[in-house]
Amino acid sequence: MSVLLVTGTSTEVGKTVVTAAVTAMALAEGKSVAVCKPGQTGVAPGEPGDLAEIERLTGVTRTVELARYPDPLAPDTAARRAGLPELTLAETVAGIDALADADLTLVEGAGGLLVRLGDFTLLDLAQKLGAPVLLVTAAGLGTLNHTELTTRALQSAGVRCAGLVIGSWPAEPDLAAECNRVDLPRVTGVDIVGTIPAGTGSWDRERFTAAAPGWFTPTWSPFA
């Protein structure tokens, strides 16, 4: 089993669409894919969450959500407010290990790298699994600082960054976005391996799956 964790420099940077795009890329190669969302917040019981969106965009059928909390907050805070059990690192690792027969298991975090999913962060999970982290970042102002802080945290923890992905590239990028595309690899030492056009999360499955592999550099693979 190959495991790849997906995190972002913050919330709302495009983690779910990037996770879907990597899923589509692997499925196009004929690989089996499982997707795990350890902690889903801001969604009531029975409502579609991030995994439902990934299923809609890609057709992947094996998805696992380990915990769900109604408030749109960090999972540990949302759990406490709802009076529900917090996720533990041990049960999350066990949930991911149960997907070991898939060629690729993608794990989408919540918010950024150090957001607490329970008694642990995505960084703790990456260390425990010995798995790399794909970092989704924004295109505009502020992204250099957020991205460098995150890559430094990964490096300090001994966790490999599998690359940067710009989660929403505007149709008409401004000066900051154009400069950031050059500067992000320079300040982090990590390559941009993918760029997702803005708005693709609203596409239908056929269009999304046909285009998604082309959003990544030809030399990058989620299995590397």
DRENMI-877671 format. One record per atom (N, C-alpha, C): atom name; y, z, x; residue number from 1. Coordinates in Angstrom, 3 decimals. Example, Ala and Ser with C-alpha at 12.3 -4.5 7.8 and 13.67 -1.06 7.14 Angstrom:
BEGIN
atomo,py,pz,px,num
N,-5.690,7.800,13.190,1
CA,-4.500,7.800,12.300,1
C,-3.300,7.800,13.200,1
N,-2.250,7.080,12.850,2
CA,-1.060,7.140,13.670,2
C,0.030,7.870,12.900,2
END
This chain:
BEGIN
atomo,py,pz,px,num
N,-1.192,0.000,0.835,1
CA,0.000,0.000,0.000,1
C,1.239,0.000,0.867,1
N,2.210,-0.830,0.496,2
CA,3.519,-0.819,1.126,2
C,4.502,-0.180,0.158,2
N,5.264,0.795,0.631,3
CA,6.238,1.502,-0.212,3
C,7.639,1.218,0.315,3
N,8.543,0.877,-0.590,4
CA,9.938,0.654,-0.246,4
C,10.792,1.422,-1.236,4
N,11.654,2.293,-0.716,5
CA,12.557,3.057,-1.553,5
C,13.891,2.326,-1.650,5
N,14.489,2.361,-2.832,6
CA,15.774,1.698,-3.062,6
C,16.807,2.758,-3.433,6
N,17.866,2.836,-2.632,7
CA,18.944,3.763,-2.941,7
C,20.261,3.007,-2.877,7
N,21.334,3.703,-3.232,8
CA,22.652,3.089,-3.196,8
C,23.643,3.971,-2.473,8
N,24.791,3.400,-2.176,9
CA,25.856,4.189,-1.561,9
C,26.505,5.098,-2.594,9
N,26.276,4.813,-3.873,10
CA,26.790,5.617,-4.970,10
C,26.100,5.147,-6.241,10
N,26.571,5.631,-7.375,11
CA,26.045,5.148,-8.650,11
C,26.725,3.833,-9.019,11
N,26.069,3.068,-9.882,12
CA,26.628,1.821,-10.418,12
C,26.923,0.776,-9.337,12
N,26.083,0.695,-8.327,13
CA,26.265,-0.349,-7.303,13
C,25.238,-1.472,-7.440,13
N,24.305,-1.322,-8.390,14
CA,23.351,-2.405,-8.630,14
C,21.925,-2.132,-8.209,14
N,21.525,-0.865,-8.105,15
CA,20.171,-0.542,-7.644,15
C,19.092,-1.148,-8.535,15
N,19.288,-1.060,-9.851,16
CA,18.249,-1.536,-10.761,16
C,18.073,-3.044,-10.657,16
N,19.172,-3.778,-10.590,17
CA,19.076,-5.233,-10.476,17
C,18.466,-5.615,-9.130,17
N,18.832,-4.894,-8.066,18
CA,18.232,-5.174,-6.759,18
C,16.736,-4.868,-6.782,18
N,16.362,-3.748,-7.386,19
CA,14.936,-3.427,-7.504,19
C,14.204,-4.529,-8.261,19
N,14.822,-5.034,-9.321,20
CA,14.227,-6.138,-10.076,20
C,14.129,-7.396,-9.225,20
N,15.155,-7.663,-8.433,21
CA,15.146,-8.867,-7.598,21
C,14.050,-8.800,-6.541,21
N,13.860,-7.646,-5.925,22
CA,12.784,-7.492,-4.939,22
C,11.429,-7.620,-5.633,22
N,11.321,-7.056,-6.827,23
CA,10.093,-7.197,-7.612,23
C,9.785,-8.667,-7.862,23
N,10.782,-9.418,-8.305,24
CA,10.593,-10.845,-8.584,24
C,10.197,-11.608,-7.331,24
N,10.790,-11.233,-6.214,25
CA,10.485,-11.878,-4.938,25
C,9.012,-11.670,-4.569,25
N,8.553,-10.427,-4.704,26
CA,7.162,-10.125,-4.350,26
C,6.183,-10.780,-5.322,26
N,6.507,-10.772,-6.607,27
CA,5.639,-11.409,-7.594,27
C,5.538,-12.911,-7.341,27
N,6.646,-13.509,-6.909,28
CA,6.637,-14.947,-6.613,28
C,5.724,-15.277,-5.440,28
N,5.484,-14.286,-4.585,29
CA,4.578,-14.463,-3.453,29
C,3.132,-14.174,-3.829,29
N,2.909,-13.863,-5.105,30
CA,1.563,-13.588,-5.572,30
C,1.094,-12.168,-5.314,30
N,2.023,-11.269,-5.017,31
CA,1.671,-9.882,-4.737,31
C,1.708,-9.045,-6.009,31
N,0.914,-7.987,-6.019,32
CA,0.979,-7.035,-7.128,32
C,2.059,-6.001,-6.835,32
N,2.809,-5.634,-7.863,33
CA,3.961,-4.750,-7.695,33
C,3.909,-3.631,-8.720,33
N,4.221,-2.420,-8.267,34
CA,4.430,-1.277,-9.156,34
C,5.825,-0.731,-8.879,34
N,6.473,-0.231,-9.924,35
CA,7.821,0.305,-9.778,35
C,7.853,1.722,-10.334,35
N,8.361,2.647,-9.542,36
CA,8.466,4.045,-9.944,36
C,9.928,4.459,-10.010,36
N,10.304,5.092,-11.090,37
CA,11.616,5.723,-11.243,37
C,11.353,7.214,-11.383,37
N,11.509,7.980,-10.297,38
CA,11.167,9.403,-10.394,38
C,11.942,10.136,-11.481,38
N,13.266,9.985,-11.501,39
CA,14.071,10.708,-12.469,39
C,15.057,9.803,-13.172,39
N,14.879,9.630,-14.486,40
CA,15.797,8.833,-15.301,40
C,16.728,9.775,-16.054,40
N,18.014,9.573,-15.945,41
CA,18.965,10.421,-16.664,41
C,19.850,9.573,-17.567,41
N,20.500,10.247,-18.524,42
CA,21.433,9.572,-19.413,42
C,20.774,8.724,-20.472,42
N,19.495,8.934,-20.714,43
CA,18.747,8.141,-21.692,43
C,17.912,9.100,-22.547,43
N,18.003,8.948,-23.849,44
CA,17.255,9.814,-24.753,44
C,15.795,9.376,-24.847,44
N,14.920,10.264,-25.295,45
CA,13.515,9.890,-25.481,45
C,13.391,8.665,-26.381,45
N,12.560,7.718,-25.954,46
CA,12.336,6.521,-26.750,46
C,13.309,5.394,-26.490,46
N,14.419,5.673,-25.800,47
CA,15.383,4.624,-25.480,47
C,14.976,3.914,-24.196,47
N,15.326,2.626,-24.059,48
CA,14.987,1.916,-22.816,48
C,15.819,2.396,-21.644,48
N,15.168,2.637,-20.518,49
CA,15.864,3.052,-19.307,49
C,15.840,1.946,-18.270,49
N,15.999,2.326,-17.008,50
CA,16.056,1.347,-15.929,50
C,14.757,0.557,-15.802,50
N,13.630,1.216,-16.006,51
CA,12.353,0.509,-15.878,51
C,12.197,-0.574,-16.944,51
N,12.700,-0.313,-18.137,52
CA,12.635,-1.322,-19.188,52
C,13.445,-2.551,-18.806,52
N,14.563,-2.337,-18.131,53
CA,15.378,-3.460,-17.695,53
C,14.668,-4.255,-16.605,53
N,14.004,-3.559,-15.689,54
CA,13.244,-4.250,-14.644,54
C,12.091,-5.042,-15.260,54
N,11.432,-4.459,-16.244,55
CA,10.356,-5.170,-16.953,55
C,10.903,-6.416,-17.648,55
N,12.060,-6.280,-18.296,56
CA,12.648,-7.421,-19.003,56
C,12.994,-8.558,-18.053,56
N,13.533,-8.220,-16.898,57
CA,13.988,-9.235,-15.954,57
C,12.851,-9.896,-15.190,57
N,11.748,-9.182,-14.985,58
CA,10.714,-9.677,-14.078,58
C,9.339,-9.880,-14.708,58
N,9.059,-9.181,-15.782,59
CA,7.726,-9.240,-16.365,59
C,6.730,-8.307,-15.711,59
N,7.175,-7.498,-14.754,60
CA,6.259,-6.542,-14.134,60
C,5.729,-5.600,-15.207,60
N,4.460,-5.272,-15.120,61
CA,3.836,-4.477,-16.176,61
C,3.484,-3.058,-15.746,61
N,3.530,-2.804,-14.451,62
CA,3.130,-1.472,-13.981,62
C,4.364,-0.698,-13.545,62
N,4.831,0.166,-14.406,63
CA,6.005,0.974,-14.114,63
C,5.715,2.426,-14.489,63
N,6.299,3.345,-13.724,64
CA,6.041,4.764,-13.948,64
C,7.362,5.530,-13.859,64
N,7.666,6.255,-14.911,65
CA,8.820,7.166,-14.930,65
C,8.272,8.583,-14.945,65
N,8.682,9.396,-13.979,66
CA,8.092,10.728,-13.843,66
C,8.815,11.801,-14.643,66
N,10.113,11.623,-14.885,67
CA,10.867,12.607,-15.658,67
C,12.073,11.936,-16.278,67
N,12.505,12.451,-17.440,68
CA,13.659,11.894,-18.141,68
C,14.504,13.036,-18.696,68
N,15.817,12.906,-18.506,69
CA,16.753,13.926,-18.964,69
C,17.913,13.254,-19.700,69
N,18.393,13.851,-20.791,70
CA,19.366,13.155,-21.634,70
C,20.774,13.027,-21.064,70
N,21.237,14.002,-20.278,71
CA,22.617,13.948,-19.796,71
C,22.756,12.980,-18.612,71
N,23.850,12.216,-18.565,72
CA,24.066,11.269,-17.454,72
C,24.610,11.976,-16.221,72
N,23.736,12.767,-15.600,73
CA,24.097,13.599,-14.452,73
C,23.035,13.443,-13.375,73
N,23.265,14.084,-12.232,74
CA,22.208,14.146,-11.224,74
C,20.965,14.763,-11.863,74
N,19.770,14.276,-11.520,75
CA,18.561,14.755,-12.196,75
C,18.361,16.262,-12.170,75
N,18.655,16.917,-11.040,76
CA,18.435,18.368,-11.020,76
C,19.381,19.085,-11.976,76
N,20.644,18.657,-12.021,77
CA,21.615,19.254,-12.937,77
C,21.246,18.953,-14.381,77
N,20.850,17.703,-14.640,78
CA,20.466,17.314,-15.995,78
C,19.256,18.100,-16.469,78
N,18.319,18.365,-15.571,79
CA,17.135,19.148,-15.934,79
C,17.518,20.569,-16.326,79
N,18.377,21.183,-15.527,80
CA,18.789,22.558,-15.824,80
C,19.531,22.631,-17.151,80
N,20.405,21.676,-17.399,81
CA,21.170,21.689,-18.651,81
C,20.272,21.504,-19.866,81
N,19.217,20.728,-19.706,82
CA,18.314,20.469,-20.822,82
C,17.219,21.523,-20.954,82
N,17.156,22.438,-19.996,83
CA,16.099,23.444,-20.013,83
C,14.732,22.861,-19.755,83
N,14.709,21.780,-18.974,84
CA,13.448,21.101,-18.663,84
C,13.069,21.323,-17.203,84
N,11.796,21.198,-16.868,85
CA,11.374,21.408,-15.476,85
C,11.987,20.369,-14.543,85
N,12.404,20.801,-13.382,86
CA,12.871,19.871,-12.359,86
C,11.667,19.204,-11.693,86
N,11.880,17.982,-11.273,87
CA,10.867,17.310,-10.468,87
C,10.655,18.056,-9.158,87
N,9.455,17.985,-8.629,88
CA,9.188,18.522,-7.304,88
C,8.817,17.383,-6.371,88
N,8.995,17.622,-5.096,89
CA,8.632,16.613,-4.111,89
C,7.135,16.329,-4.176,89
N,6.333,17.367,-4.329,90
CA,4.876,17.191,-4.339,90
C,4.414,16.321,-5.501,90
N,4.932,16.557,-6.703,91
CA,4.468,15.759,-7.849,91
C,4.984,14.330,-7.765,91
N,6.145,14.138,-7.130,92
CA,6.673,12.790,-6.979,92
C,5.836,11.990,-5.990,92
N,5.477,12.623,-4.888,93
CA,4.599,11.961,-3.917,93
C,3.259,11.621,-4.568,93
N,2.739,12.538,-5.363,94
CA,1.455,12.286,-6.038,94
C,1.572,11.123,-7.017,94
N,2.700,11.032,-7.725,95
CA,2.906,9.935,-8.659,95
C,2.968,8.589,-7.962,95
N,3.589,8.561,-6.794,96
CA,3.668,7.318,-6.016,96
C,2.311,6.989,-5.405,96
N,1.602,7.989,-4.909,97
CA,0.272,7.765,-4.336,97
C,-0.699,7.179,-5.362,97
N,-0.474,7.497,-6.653,98
CA,-1.351,6.982,-7.698,98
C,-1.210,5.474,-7.881,98
N,-0.165,4.908,-7.271,99
CA,0.079,3.469,-7.361,99
C,-0.399,2.737,-6.113,99
N,-1.229,3.397,-5.326,100
CA,-1.601,2.892,-4.000,100
C,-2.346,1.575,-4.021,100
N,-2.917,1.199,-5.164,101
CA,-3.656,-0.061,-5.207,101
C,-2.742,-1.280,-5.365,101
N,-1.453,-1.065,-5.609,102
CA,-0.506,-2.186,-5.668,102
C,-0.154,-2.640,-4.253,102
N,0.095,-3.929,-4.096,103
CA,0.508,-4.425,-2.784,103
C,1.847,-3.827,-2.366,103
N,2.745,-3.665,-3.340,104
CA,4.077,-3.132,-3.075,104
C,4.448,-2.145,-4.166,104
N,4.874,-0.956,-3.755,105
CA,5.411,0.023,-4.692,105
C,6.886,0.225,-4.375,105
N,7.734,-0.054,-5.350,106
CA,9.165,0.158,-5.221,106
C,9.542,1.452,-5.925,106
N,10.383,2.243,-5.276,107
CA,10.818,3.522,-5.838,107
C,12.335,3.500,-5.932,107
N,12.850,3.486,-7.145,108
CA,14.304,3.451,-7.344,108
C,14.845,4.858,-7.517,108
N,15.789,5.220,-6.664,109
CA,16.395,6.535,-6.747,109
C,17.445,6.629,-7.837,109
N,18.169,7.747,-7.817,110
CA,19.257,7.984,-8.768,110
C,20.524,8.230,-7.971,110
N,21.579,7.483,-8.270,111
CA,22.814,7.682,-7.522,111
C,22.640,7.305,-6.064,111
N,23.105,8.170,-5.175,112
CA,23.026,7.906,-3.749,112
C,21.889,8.631,-3.065,112
N,21.840,8.491,-1.759,113
CA,20.720,8.976,-0.951,113
C,20.502,10.480,-1.058,113
N,21.581,11.255,-1.160,114
CA,21.464,12.709,-1.139,114
C,21.592,13.359,-2.514,114
N,21.589,12.552,-3.568,115
CA,21.533,13.107,-4.918,115
C,20.192,13.807,-5.099,115
N,20.216,14.981,-5.666,116
CA,18.975,15.753,-5.820,116
C,18.210,15.313,-7.058,116
N,16.993,14.853,-6.800,117
CA,16.117,14.412,-7.879,117
C,15.398,15.599,-8.515,117
N,15.397,16.705,-7.851,118
CA,14.760,17.944,-8.273,118
C,14.994,18.928,-7.147,118
N,13.914,19.372,-6.512,119
CA,14.067,20.235,-5.336,119
C,14.124,19.415,-4.053,119
N,14.492,18.140,-4.167,120
CA,14.468,17.234,-3.021,120
C,15.430,16.070,-3.273,120
N,15.705,15.319,-2.219,121
CA,16.513,14.099,-2.315,121
C,15.643,12.884,-2.013,121
N,16.204,11.718,-2.201,122
CA,15.462,10.507,-1.846,122
C,15.210,10.456,-0.344,122
N,16.119,11.022,0.430,123
CA,15.914,11.082,1.875,123
C,14.692,11.932,2.202,123
N,14.544,13.071,1.534,124
CA,13.354,13.909,1.735,124
C,12.088,13.144,1.366,124
N,12.166,12.389,0.271,125
CA,11.009,11.625,-0.186,125
C,10.631,10.546,0.829,125
N,11.633,9.867,1.381,126
CA,11.370,8.839,2.389,126
C,10.700,9.435,3.619,126
N,11.175,10.598,4.043,127
CA,10.565,11.267,5.196,127
C,9.118,11.641,4.905,127
N,8.871,12.177,3.724,128
CA,7.522,12.611,3.374,128
C,6.556,11.433,3.306,128
N,7.030,10.306,2.768,129
CA,6.185,9.130,2.615,129
C,6.109,8.293,3.890,129
N,7.052,8.518,4.811,130
CA,7.139,7.671,5.990,130
C,7.503,6.246,5.613,130
N,8.364,6.105,4.593,131
CA,8.689,4.794,4.035,131
C,10.134,4.419,4.345,131
N,10.420,3.122,4.479,132
CA,11.789,2.667,4.713,132
C,12.614,2.690,3.433,132
N,13.924,2.599,3.618,133
CA,14.860,2.632,2.497,133
C,15.727,1.381,2.521,133
N,15.790,0.685,1.404,134
CA,16.688,-0.454,1.226,134
C,17.974,0.081,0.608,134
N,19.105,-0.227,1.225,135
CA,20.374,0.366,0.807,135
C,21.227,-0.660,0.066,135
N,21.534,-0.350,-1.183,136
CA,22.388,-1.198,-2.011,136
C,23.819,-0.712,-1.886,136
N,24.705,-1.644,-1.605,137
CA,26.094,-1.277,-1.360,137
C,27.029,-2.149,-2.179,137
N,28.270,-1.696,-2.294,138
CA,29.282,-2.437,-3.041,138
C,29.959,-3.451,-2.136,138
N,30.694,-4.362,-2.747,139
CA,31.371,-5.401,-1.979,139
C,32.792,-5.015,-1.577,139
N,33.462,-4.198,-2.381,140
CA,34.897,-4.011,-2.242,140
C,35.333,-2.841,-1.385,140
N,36.598,-2.476,-1.556,141
CA,37.194,-1.395,-0.772,141
C,36.403,-0.098,-0.893,141
N,36.272,0.609,0.217,142
CA,35.542,1.872,0.250,142
C,34.114,1.734,0.703,142
N,33.581,0.515,0.672,143
CA,32.161,0.345,0.970,143
C,31.828,0.584,2.435,143
N,32.769,0.328,3.338,144
CA,32.468,0.538,4.760,144
C,32.174,2.005,5.040,144
N,33.010,2.879,4.517,145
CA,32.814,4.313,4.725,145
C,31.526,4.792,4.068,145
N,31.337,4.434,2.805,146
CA,30.147,4.888,2.077,146
C,28.864,4.387,2.735,146
N,28.897,3.150,3.179,147
CA,27.685,2.565,3.756,147
C,27.380,3.143,5.122,147
N,28.409,3.322,5.937,148
CA,28.159,3.890,7.261,148
C,27.690,5.337,7.156,148
N,28.259,6.115,6.247,149
CA,27.801,7.492,6.061,149
C,26.320,7.521,5.686,149
N,25.919,6.628,4.797,150
CA,24.521,6.611,4.351,150
C,23.584,6.165,5.459,150
N,23.959,5.117,6.187,151
CA,23.076,4.658,7.264,151
C,22.983,5.690,8.383,151
N,24.073,6.411,8.621,152
CA,24.010,7.476,9.636,152
C,23.072,8.595,9.193,152
N,23.099,8.926,7.913,153
CA,22.192,9.959,7.411,153
C,20.739,9.529,7.560,153
N,20.453,8.266,7.265,154
CA,19.096,7.755,7.442,154
C,18.671,7.820,8.903,154
N,19.559,7.361,9.767,155
CA,19.244,7.342,11.197,155
C,19.003,8.753,11.719,155
N,19.846,9.699,11.319,156
CA,19.701,11.083,11.784,156
C,18.382,11.700,11.330,156
N,17.903,11.249,10.167,157
CA,16.655,11.783,9.624,157
C,15.432,11.032,10.129,157
N,15.650,9.983,10.929,158
CA,14.526,9.218,11.447,158
C,13.896,8.302,10.424,158
N,14.680,7.900,9.431,159
CA,14.179,7.005,8.385,159
C,14.743,5.604,8.621,159
N,13.879,4.607,8.611,160
CA,14.322,3.250,8.869,160
C,15.038,2.666,7.659,160
N,16.181,2.058,7.894,161
CA,16.880,1.315,6.848,161
C,16.350,-0.117,6.867,161
N,15.798,-0.558,5.749,162
CA,15.183,-1.880,5.666,162
C,16.213,-2.990,5.494,162
N,17.465,-2.627,5.406,163
CA,18.520,-3.618,5.268,163
C,19.550,-3.203,4.240,163
N,20.664,-3.932,4.231,164
CA,21.714,-3.733,3.240,164
C,21.638,-4.871,2.225,164
N,21.877,-4.541,0.975,165
CA,21.990,-5.548,-0.076,165
C,23.298,-5.306,-0.818,165
N,24.133,-6.323,-0.899,166
CA,25.341,-6.217,-1.716,166
C,24.911,-6.406,-3.158,166
N,25.080,-5.360,-3.950,167
CA,24.484,-5.335,-5.286,167
C,25.176,-6.181,-6.323,167
N,26.439,-6.544,-6.090,168
CA,27.163,-7.364,-7.062,168
C,28.263,-8.126,-6.340,168
N,27.953,-9.354,-5.973,169
CA,28.914,-10.171,-5.236,169
C,29.757,-10.968,-6.230,169
N,31.077,-10.784,-6.232,170
CA,31.919,-11.424,-7.240,170
C,31.968,-12.938,-7.108,170
N,32.190,-13.600,-8.230,171
CA,32.310,-15.059,-8.224,171
C,33.521,-15.509,-7.413,171
N,34.571,-14.678,-7.433,172
CA,35.776,-14.979,-6.662,172
C,36.101,-13.765,-5.793,172
N,35.433,-13.613,-4.648,173
CA,35.641,-12.436,-3.797,173
C,37.061,-12.371,-3.261,173
N,37.605,-11.150,-3.206,174
CA,38.936,-10.961,-2.646,174
C,38.831,-10.795,-1.129,174
N,39.974,-10.562,-0.507,175
CA,40.011,-10.458,0.953,175
C,39.138,-9.316,1.449,175
N,39.185,-8.166,0.755,176
CA,38.391,-7.018,1.187,176
C,36.905,-7.345,1.177,176
N,36.444,-7.981,0.116,177
CA,35.022,-8.320,0.016,177
C,34.602,-9.278,1.119,177
N,35.416,-10.290,1.368,178
CA,35.089,-11.258,2.411,178
C,35.027,-10.585,3.782,178
N,35.975,-9.690,4.045,179
CA,35.971,-8.983,5.328,179
C,34.795,-8.014,5.423,179
N,34.497,-7.334,4.320,180
CA,33.394,-6.367,4.325,180
C,32.057,-7.037,4.605,180
N,31.892,-8.245,4.148,181
CA,30.636,-8.954,4.384,181
C,30.398,-9.151,5.882,181
N,31.477,-9.291,6.628,182
CA,31.381,-9.405,8.083,182
C,31.277,-8.031,8.732,182
N,32.041,-7.072,8.212,183
CA,32.159,-5.773,8.866,183
C,31.008,-4.820,8.591,183
N,30.326,-4.959,7.452,184
CA,29.248,-4.021,7.144,184
C,28.165,-3.998,8.228,184
N,27.646,-5.134,8.658,185
CA,26.657,-5.079,9.744,185
C,27.256,-4.569,11.052,185
N,28.521,-4.866,11.276,186
CA,29.157,-4.451,12.536,186
C,29.264,-2.938,12.631,186
N,29.663,-2.267,11.540,187
CA,29.881,-0.823,11.610,187
C,28.602,-0.020,11.428,187
N,27.580,-0.618,10.801,188
CA,26.342,0.133,10.549,188
C,25.218,-0.220,11.510,188
N,25.286,-1.416,12.114,189
CA,24.172,-1.871,12.928,189
C,22.974,-2.309,12.107,189
N,23.184,-2.518,10.802,190
CA,22.105,-2.922,9.887,190
C,22.478,-4.253,9.247,190
N,21.543,-5.179,9.193,191
CA,21.816,-6.499,8.636,191
C,21.945,-6.474,7.118,191
N,22.800,-7.344,6.609,192
CA,22.790,-7.639,5.174,192
C,21.628,-8.591,4.927,192
N,20.664,-8.145,4.138,193
CA,19.460,-8.955,3.900,193
C,19.462,-9.595,2.522,193
N,20.446,-9.236,1.700,194
CA,20.505,-9.819,0.371,194
C,21.892,-9.688,-0.223,194
N,22.234,-10.630,-1.081,195
CA,23.504,-10.611,-1.798,195
C,23.228,-11.065,-3.224,195
N,23.471,-10.184,-4.186,196
CA,23.147,-10.462,-5.584,196
C,24.412,-10.899,-6.315,196
N,24.437,-12.086,-6.885,197
CA,25.622,-12.527,-7.622,197
C,25.916,-11.602,-8.806,197
N,27.176,-11.323,-9.025,198
CA,27.576,-10.480,-10.154,198
C,27.115,-11.098,-11.469,198
N,26.677,-10.237,-12.377,199
CA,26.307,-10.692,-13.711,199
C,24.878,-11.109,-13.892,199
N,24.099,-11.138,-12.823,200
CA,22.718,-11.629,-12.950,200
C,21.821,-10.684,-13.749,200
N,22.241,-9.431,-13.883,201
CA,21.458,-8.494,-14.678,201
C,21.416,-8.845,-16.156,201
N,22.298,-9.711,-16.600,202
CA,22.307,-10.132,-18.004,202
C,21.498,-11.410,-18.234,202
N,20.934,-11.990,-17.172,203
CA,20.177,-13.236,-17.308,203
C,18.845,-12.993,-18.008,203
N,18.247,-14.069,-18.487,204
CA,16.905,-13.952,-19.034,204
C,15.886,-14.002,-17.901,204
N,14.641,-13.693,-18.224,205
CA,13.602,-13.562,-17.197,205
C,13.375,-14.848,-16.421,205
N,13.301,-15.962,-17.123,206
CA,13.001,-17.223,-16.452,206
C,14.061,-17.559,-15.411,206
N,15.307,-17.415,-15.796,207
CA,16.396,-17.739,-14.869,207
C,16.435,-16.741,-13.714,207
N,16.241,-15.465,-14.025,208
CA,16.318,-14.416,-13.002,208
C,15.211,-14.579,-11.968,208
N,13.981,-14.733,-12.430,209
CA,12.863,-14.798,-11.485,209
C,12.894,-16.070,-10.640,209
N,13.443,-17.139,-11.207,210
CA,13.542,-18.377,-10.436,210
C,14.569,-18.258,-9.312,210
N,15.656,-17.521,-9.572,211
CA,16.755,-17.440,-8.602,211
C,16.606,-16.302,-7.600,211
N,15.969,-15.209,-7.994,212
CA,15.981,-13.983,-7.189,212
C,15.522,-14.157,-5.741,212
N,14.443,-14.871,-5.446,213
CA,14.039,-14.989,-4.038,213
C,15.109,-15.605,-3.152,213
N,15.951,-16.445,-3.719,214
CA,16.998,-17.092,-2.939,214
C,18.182,-16.206,-2.625,214
N,18.212,-15.009,-3.177,215
CA,19.317,-14.079,-2.902,215
C,19.097,-13.282,-1.618,215
N,17.934,-13.415,-1.015,216
CA,17.608,-12.681,0.208,216
C,17.520,-13.651,1.380,216
N,17.798,-13.131,2.571,217
CA,17.697,-13.974,3.751,217
C,16.242,-14.409,3.939,217
N,16.008,-15.629,4.383,218
CA,14.640,-16.154,4.460,218
C,13.717,-15.340,5.369,218
N,14.275,-14.654,6.343,219
CA,13.442,-13.906,7.299,219
C,13.123,-12.502,6.822,219
N,13.728,-12.057,5.711,220
CA,13.493,-10.673,5.257,220
C,12.322,-10.606,4.295,220
N,11.543,-9.544,4.412,221
CA,10.429,-9.314,3.496,221
C,10.362,-7.831,3.137,221
N,10.078,-7.489,1.874,222
CA,9.919,-6.087,1.505,222
C,8.681,-5.448,2.112,222
N,7.833,-6.271,2.731,223
CA,6.609,-5.742,3.345,223
C,6.773,-5.464,4.829,223
N,7.928,-5.857,5.383,224
CA,8.130,-5.717,6.838,224
C,8.351,-4.255,7.217,224
END
